[in-house]
Amino acid sequence: MPLSDRDRALLDFESRWNAHSGAKEEAVRSELELTPARYYQLLGRLVDTADAVAYDPVLVHRLRRLRDEQERARRGRAQVAAVRAG
C-alpha cells in the first residue's frame, strides 16, 4: 500500500527532528498533533514497510538498526536480572 500523507509526514519529521528547538515530544505534539506514544507506535509500524524503505531507505534502515540494538540491550538486561535472581 502506498504511503499516506501522514506516513510521509512522520518519516520527514523523524529525518529532520534535530532541527527543532526544544524537546522532540513537544514538536511531535505541535507539528503532527499526535501524542509521543502514538507517534512512536505509528513510526515503529511504518519502518517495517517496503514503501517506507523505498521512500527513505537510509532513515528506515537507521531506525531499524536502533530498534534492534535497543531490543538486544533489553534482552541482555533481562538475562542479567534473571541470573541475579536465580
N, CA, C and O atoms as a GROMACS GRO file, in nm:
protein
  344
    1MET      N    1   0.085  -0.117   0.000
    1MET     CA    2   0.000   0.000   0.000
    1MET      C    3   0.090   0.124   0.000
    1MET      O    4   0.183   0.132   0.080
    2PRO      N    5   0.064   0.219  -0.086
    2PRO     CA    6   0.146   0.340  -0.092
    2PRO      C    7   0.139   0.418   0.039
    2PRO      O    8   0.043   0.407   0.114
    3LEU      N    9   0.244   0.496   0.064
    3LEU     CA   10   0.247   0.577   0.185
    3LEU      C   11   0.140   0.686   0.180
    3LEU      O   12   0.116   0.746   0.075
    4SER      N   13   0.078   0.708   0.294
    4SER     CA   14  -0.018   0.817   0.304
    4SER      C   15   0.057   0.947   0.330
    4SER      O   16   0.178   0.946   0.355
    5ASP      N   17  -0.015   1.056   0.324
    5ASP     CA   18   0.047   1.185   0.357
    5ASP      C   19   0.099   1.184   0.500
    5ASP      O   20   0.206   1.237   0.528
    6ARG      N   21   0.022   1.124   0.591
    6ARG     CA   22   0.066   1.116   0.730
    6ARG      C   23   0.193   1.033   0.744
    6ARG      O   24   0.283   1.070   0.819
    7ASP      N   25   0.201   0.921   0.672
    7ASP     CA   26   0.320   0.837   0.676
    7ASP      C   27   0.444   0.917   0.631
    7ASP      O   28   0.549   0.912   0.695
    8ARG      N   29   0.429   0.988   0.522
    8ARG     CA   30   0.541   1.070   0.473
    8ARG      C   31   0.576   1.180   0.572
    8ARG      O   32   0.693   1.211   0.592
    9ALA      N   33   0.474   1.238   0.635
    9ALA     CA   34   0.499   1.343   0.735
    9ALA      C   35   0.577   1.286   0.854
    9ALA      O   36   0.666   1.353   0.907
   10LEU      N   37   0.543   1.165   0.896
   10LEU     CA   38   0.615   1.102   1.007
   10LEU      C   39   0.761   1.080   0.971
   10LEU      O   40   0.851   1.111   1.049
   11LEU      N   41   0.784   1.025   0.854
   11LEU     CA   42   0.922   0.999   0.812
   11LEU      C   43   1.000   1.128   0.793
   11LEU      O   44   1.115   1.138   0.833
   12ASP      N   45   0.937   1.227   0.732
   12ASP     CA   46   1.003   1.356   0.712
   12ASP      C   47   1.036   1.421   0.845
   12ASP      O   48   1.145   1.476   0.863
   13PHE      N   49   0.942   1.416   0.939
   13PHE     CA   50   0.966   1.472   1.071
   13PHE      C   51   1.083   1.402   1.139
   13PHE      O   52   1.172   1.467   1.193
   14GLU      N   53   1.083   1.271   1.136
   14GLU     CA   54   1.189   1.195   1.203
   14GLU      C   55   1.325   1.224   1.140
   14GLU      O   56   1.426   1.226   1.210
   15SER      N   57   1.327   1.246   1.011
   15SER     CA   58   1.456   1.270   0.944
   15SER      C   59   1.512   1.408   0.978
   15SER      O   60   1.633   1.430   0.963
   16ARG      N   61   1.429   1.501   1.022
   16ARG     CA   62   1.477   1.636   1.049
   16ARG      C   63   1.450   1.683   1.192
   16ARG      O   64   1.464   1.802   1.219
   17TRP      N   65   1.414   1.596   1.282
   17TRP     CA   66   1.369   1.642   1.413
   17TRP      C   67   1.477   1.715   1.491
   17TRP      O   68   1.443   1.798   1.576
   18ASN      N   69   1.604   1.690   1.467
   18ASN     CA   70   1.710   1.761   1.539
   18ASN      C   71   1.712   1.910   1.508
   18ASN      O   72   1.773   1.987   1.582
   19ALA      N   73   1.647   1.949   1.401
   19ALA     CA   74   1.644   2.090   1.364
   19ALA      C   75   1.551   2.170   1.454
   19ALA      O   76   1.554   2.293   1.453
   20HIS      N   77   1.470   2.103   1.532
   20HIS     CA   78   1.375   2.171   1.620
   20HIS      C   79   1.443   2.220   1.745
   20HIS      O   80   1.528   2.152   1.802
   21SER      N   81   1.405   2.338   1.787
   21SER     CA   82   1.447   2.381   1.920
   21SER      C   83   1.347   2.323   2.019
   21SER      O   84   1.228   2.311   1.989
   22GLY      N   85   1.393   2.289   2.136
   22GLY     CA   86   1.305   2.231   2.236
   22GLY      C   87   1.299   2.081   2.224
   22GLY      O   88   1.371   2.020   2.144
   23ALA      N   89   1.213   2.023   2.302
   23ALA     CA   90   1.202   1.878   2.310
   23ALA      C   91   1.132   1.820   2.188
   23ALA      O   92   1.040   1.880   2.131
   24LYS      N   93   1.176   1.703   2.150
   24LYS     CA   94   1.116   1.635   2.035
   24LYS      C   95   0.968   1.607   2.062
   24LYS      O   96   0.884   1.621   1.973
   25GLU      N   97   0.936   1.567   2.185
   25GLU     CA   98   0.798   1.533   2.218
   25GLU      C   99   0.705   1.653   2.198
   25GLU      O  100   0.592   1.637   2.150
   26GLU      N  101   0.751   1.770   2.233
   26GLU     CA  102   0.669   1.889   2.213
   26GLU      C  103   0.650   1.917   2.064
   26GLU      O  104   0.542   1.958   2.022
   27ALA      N  105   0.755   1.896   1.986
   27ALA     CA  106   0.744   1.915   1.841
   27ALA      C  107   0.647   1.814   1.781
   27ALA      O  108   0.572   1.848   1.689
   28VAL      N  109   0.648   1.691   1.831
   28VAL     CA  110   0.552   1.590   1.783
   28VAL      C  111   0.410   1.638   1.809
   28VAL      O  112   0.324   1.630   1.721
   29ARG      N  113   0.386   1.689   1.928
   29ARG     CA  114   0.252   1.738   1.962
   29ARG      C  115   0.211   1.857   1.873
   29ARG      O  116   0.100   1.861   1.820
   30SER      N  117   0.301   1.951   1.860
   30SER     CA  118   0.262   2.074   1.789
   30SER      C  119   0.257   2.057   1.638
   30SER      O  120   0.166   2.108   1.573
   31GLU      N  121   0.353   1.987   1.580
   31GLU     CA  122   0.357   1.974   1.434
   31GLU      C  123   0.268   1.863   1.381
   31GLU      O  124   0.201   1.880   1.279
   32LEU      N  125   0.268   1.750   1.449
   32LEU     CA  126   0.197   1.633   1.398
   32LEU      C  127   0.062   1.612   1.467
   32LEU      O  128  -0.020   1.531   1.422
   33GLU      N  129   0.039   1.684   1.576
   33GLU     CA  130  -0.084   1.671   1.653
   33GLU      C  131  -0.106   1.528   1.699
   33GLU      O  132  -0.217   1.475   1.692
   34LEU      N  133   0.002   1.467   1.746
   34LEU     CA  134  -0.002   1.331   1.800
   34LEU      C  135   0.063   1.330   1.936
   34LEU      O  136   0.149   1.414   1.966
   35THR      N  137   0.022   1.236   2.020
   35THR     CA  138   0.096   1.217   2.144
   35THR      C  139   0.227   1.148   2.108
   35THR      O  140   0.234   1.078   2.007
   36PRO      N  141   0.329   1.166   2.188
   36PRO     CA  142   0.455   1.096   2.160
   36PRO      C  143   0.438   0.944   2.153
   36PRO      O  144   0.499   0.879   2.069
   37ALA      N  145   0.356   0.888   2.241
   37ALA     CA  146   0.335   0.743   2.239
   37ALA      C  147   0.276   0.698   2.106
   37ALA      O  148   0.321   0.599   2.048
   38ARG      N  149   0.178   0.770   2.056
   38ARG     CA  150   0.114   0.735   1.928
   38ARG      C  151   0.213   0.753   1.813
   38ARG      O  152   0.217   0.672   1.721
   39TYR      N  153   0.291   0.860   1.819
   39TYR     CA  154   0.392   0.885   1.716
   39TYR      C  155   0.488   0.768   1.705
   39TYR      O  156   0.511   0.716   1.595
   40TYR      N  157   0.543   0.725   1.818
   40TYR     CA  158   0.638   0.615   1.815
   40TYR      C  159   0.573   0.483   1.774
   40TYR      O  160   0.636   0.399   1.710
   41GLN      N  161   0.448   0.464   1.812
   41GLN     CA  162   0.375   0.344   1.770
   41GLN      C  163   0.360   0.342   1.618
   41GLN      O  164   0.388   0.241   1.553
   42LEU      N  165   0.316   0.452   1.561
   42LEU     CA  166   0.298   0.460   1.416
   42LEU      C  167   0.431   0.448   1.342
   42LEU      O  168   0.441   0.378   1.242
   43LEU      N  169   0.533   0.517   1.392
   43LEU     CA  170   0.664   0.512   1.330
   43LEU      C  171   0.720   0.370   1.333
   43LEU      O  172   0.778   0.324   1.235
   44GLY      N  173   0.703   0.302   1.445
   44GLY     CA  174   0.752   0.165   1.458
   44GLY      C  175   0.689   0.072   1.356
   44GLY      O  176   0.758  -0.014   1.299
   45ARG      N  177   0.561   0.087   1.333
   45ARG     CA  178   0.494   0.005   1.231
   45ARG      C  179   0.538   0.044   1.091
   45ARG      O  180   0.557  -0.040   1.003
   46LEU      N  181   0.554   0.174   1.072
   46LEU     CA  182   0.587   0.226   0.940
   46LEU      C  183   0.723   0.178   0.891
   46LEU      O  184   0.738   0.147   0.773
   47VAL      N  185   0.822   0.171   0.980
   47VAL     CA  186   0.956   0.134   0.935
   47VAL      C  187   0.966  -0.012   0.893
   47VAL      O  188   1.067  -0.054   0.837
   48ASP      N  189   0.862  -0.089   0.919
   48ASP     CA  190   0.861  -0.229   0.876
   48ASP      C  191   0.800  -0.248   0.738
   48ASP      O  192   0.783  -0.360   0.692
   49THR      N  193   0.767  -0.139   0.672
   49THR     CA  194   0.703  -0.150   0.540
   49THR      C  195   0.803  -0.125   0.428
   49THR      O  196   0.896  -0.045   0.442
   50ALA      N  197   0.781  -0.193   0.318
   50ALA     CA  198   0.866  -0.175   0.200
   50ALA      C  199   0.850  -0.034   0.142
   50ALA      O  200   0.946   0.022   0.088
   51ASP      N  201   0.731   0.022   0.152
   51ASP     CA  202   0.709   0.156   0.099
   51ASP      C  203   0.792   0.260   0.175
   51ASP      O  204   0.842   0.355   0.115
   52ALA      N  205   0.806   0.242   0.306
   52ALA     CA  206   0.888   0.334   0.384
   52ALA      C  207   1.035   0.323   0.343
   52ALA      O  208   1.105   0.424   0.332
   53VAL      N  209   1.081   0.200   0.319
   53VAL     CA  210   1.219   0.180   0.273
   53VAL      C  211   1.239   0.249   0.139
   53VAL      O  212   1.342   0.314   0.117
   54ALA      N  213   1.143   0.234   0.050
   54ALA     CA  214   1.155   0.298  -0.082
   54ALA      C  215   1.156   0.450  -0.069
   54ALA      O  216   1.224   0.518  -0.147
   55TYR      N  217   1.083   0.504   0.026
   55TYR     CA  218   1.073   0.649   0.042
   55TYR      C  219   1.200   0.709   0.101
   55TYR      O  220   1.249   0.811   0.053
   56ASP      N  221   1.255   0.645   0.204
   56ASP     CA  222   1.377   0.698   0.269
   56ASP      C  223   1.457   0.581   0.326
   56ASP      O  224   1.453   0.556   0.446
   57PRO      N  225   1.530   0.511   0.242
   57PRO     CA  226   1.600   0.390   0.287
   57PRO      C  227   1.703   0.415   0.396
   57PRO      O  228   1.717   0.333   0.487
   58VAL      N  229   1.774   0.524   0.390
   58VAL     CA  230   1.878   0.550   0.492
   58VAL      C  231   1.813   0.568   0.629
   58VAL      O  232   1.857   0.508   0.727
   59LEU      N  233   1.710   0.648   0.637
   59LEU     CA  234   1.640   0.671   0.762
   59LEU      C  235   1.580   0.542   0.816
   59LEU      O  236   1.599   0.509   0.933
   60VAL      N  237   1.509   0.469   0.732
   60VAL     CA  238   1.440   0.348   0.777
   60VAL      C  239   1.541   0.244   0.826
   60VAL      O  240   1.518   0.180   0.928
   61HIS      N  241   1.650   0.225   0.755
   61HIS     CA  242   1.749   0.128   0.800
   61HIS      C  243   1.815   0.172   0.930
   61HIS      O  244   1.846   0.088   1.015
   62ARG      N  245   1.836   0.303   0.947
   62ARG     CA  246   1.892   0.353   1.073
   62ARG      C  247   1.795   0.327   1.188
   62ARG      O  248   1.836   0.283   1.295
   63LEU      N  249   1.666   0.354   1.166
   63LEU     CA  250   1.566   0.332   1.271
   63LEU      C  251   1.553   0.184   1.305
   63LEU      O  252   1.539   0.148   1.422
   64ARG      N  253   1.557   0.099   1.204
   64ARG     CA  254   1.552  -0.046   1.230
   64ARG      C  255   1.674  -0.090   1.311
   64ARG      O  256   1.661  -0.170   1.404
   65ARG      N  257   1.790  -0.039   1.274
   65ARG     CA  258   1.913  -0.076   1.345
   65ARG      C  259   1.907  -0.031   1.491
   65ARG      O  260   1.944  -0.106   1.581
   66LEU      N  261   1.860   0.091   1.515
   66LEU     CA  262   1.846   0.140   1.652
   66LEU      C  263   1.747   0.056   1.731
   66LEU      O  264   1.771   0.024   1.847
   67ARG      N  265   1.636   0.021   1.669
   67ARG     CA  266   1.536  -0.061   1.736
   67ARG      C  267   1.594  -0.197   1.773
   67ARG      O  268   1.571  -0.246   1.883
   68ASP      N  269   1.668  -0.258   1.681
   68ASP     CA  270   1.729  -0.388   1.708
   68ASP      C  271   1.832  -0.379   1.820
   68ASP      O  272   1.840  -0.469   1.904
   69GLU      N  273   1.911  -0.272   1.822
   69GLU     CA  274   2.011  -0.254   1.928
   69GLU      C  275   1.943  -0.237   2.063
   69GLU      O  276   1.989  -0.292   2.163
   70GLN      N  277   1.834  -0.162   2.067
   70GLN     CA  278   1.761  -0.144   2.192
   70GLN      C  279   1.701  -0.275   2.241
   70GLN      O  280   1.701  -0.303   2.361
   71GLU      N  281   1.650  -0.355   2.150
   71GLU     CA  282   1.593  -0.485   2.187
   71GLU      C  283   1.701  -0.577   2.243
   71GLU      O  284   1.678  -0.645   2.343
   72ARG      N  285   1.818  -0.580   2.180
   72ARG     CA  286   1.929  -0.662   2.231
   72ARG      C  287   1.970  -0.617   2.371
   72ARG      O  288   1.997  -0.699   2.458
   73ALA      N  289   1.975  -0.486   2.391
   73ALA     CA  290   2.012  -0.433   2.523
   73ALA      C  291   1.908  -0.473   2.628
   73ALA      O  292   1.945  -0.508   2.740
   74ARG      N  293   1.780  -0.468   2.594
   74ARG     CA  294   1.675  -0.509   2.688
   74ARG      C  295   1.687  -0.656   2.722
   74ARG      O  296   1.674  -0.695   2.839
   75ARG      N  297   1.712  -0.738   2.620
   75ARG     CA  298   1.727  -0.882   2.647
   75ARG      C  299   1.847  -0.908   2.736
   75ARG      O  300   1.842  -0.992   2.826
   76GLY      N  301   1.956  -0.836   2.712
   76GLY     CA  302   2.075  -0.852   2.794
   76GLY      C  303   2.049  -0.814   2.938
   76GLY      O  304   2.092  -0.885   3.029
   77ARG      N  305   1.978  -0.704   2.961
   77ARG     CA  306   1.945  -0.663   3.098
   77ARG      C  307   1.854  -0.766   3.164
   77ARG      O  308   1.869  -0.794   3.282
   78ALA      N  309   1.760  -0.822   3.088
   78ALA     CA  310   1.670  -0.922   3.144
   78ALA      C  311   1.746  -1.048   3.183
   78ALA      O  312   1.716  -1.110   3.285
   79GLN      N  313   1.843  -1.086   3.103
   79GLN     CA  314   1.923  -1.204   3.134
   79GLN      C  315   2.007  -1.181   3.260
   79GLN      O  316   2.018  -1.271   3.344
   80VAL      N  317   2.065  -1.064   3.274
   80VAL     CA  318   2.143  -1.032   3.393
   80VAL      C  319   2.054  -1.035   3.516
   80VAL      O  320   2.093  -1.090   3.620
   81ALA      N  321   1.937  -0.979   3.506
   81ALA     CA  322   1.843  -0.978   3.619
   81ALA      C  323   1.803  -1.120   3.656
   81ALA      O  324   1.792  -1.153   3.774
   82ALA      N  325   1.781  -1.205   3.555
   82ALA     CA  326   1.743  -1.344   3.583
   82ALA      C  327   1.854  -1.419   3.653
   82ALA      O  328   1.829  -1.498   3.744
   83VAL      N  329   1.977  -1.395   3.612
   83VAL     CA  330   2.092  -1.462   3.675
   83VAL      C  331   2.105  -1.416   3.820
   83VAL      O  332   2.129  -1.498   3.909
   84ARG      N  333   2.089  -1.288   3.844
   84ARG     CA  334   2.098  -1.236   3.982
   84ARG      C  335   1.988  -1.288   4.070
   84ARG      O  336   2.009  -1.315   4.188
   85ALA      N  337   1.870  -1.304   4.012
   85ALA     CA  338   1.755  -1.353   4.089
   85ALA      C  339   1.760  -1.502   4.113
   85ALA      O  340   1.702  -1.553   4.209
   86GLY      N  341   1.829  -1.572   4.025
   86GLY     CA  342   1.826  -1.718   4.027
   86GLY      C  343   1.928  -1.778   4.109
   86GLY      O  344   1.936  -1.900   4.119
   0.00000   0.00000   0.00000
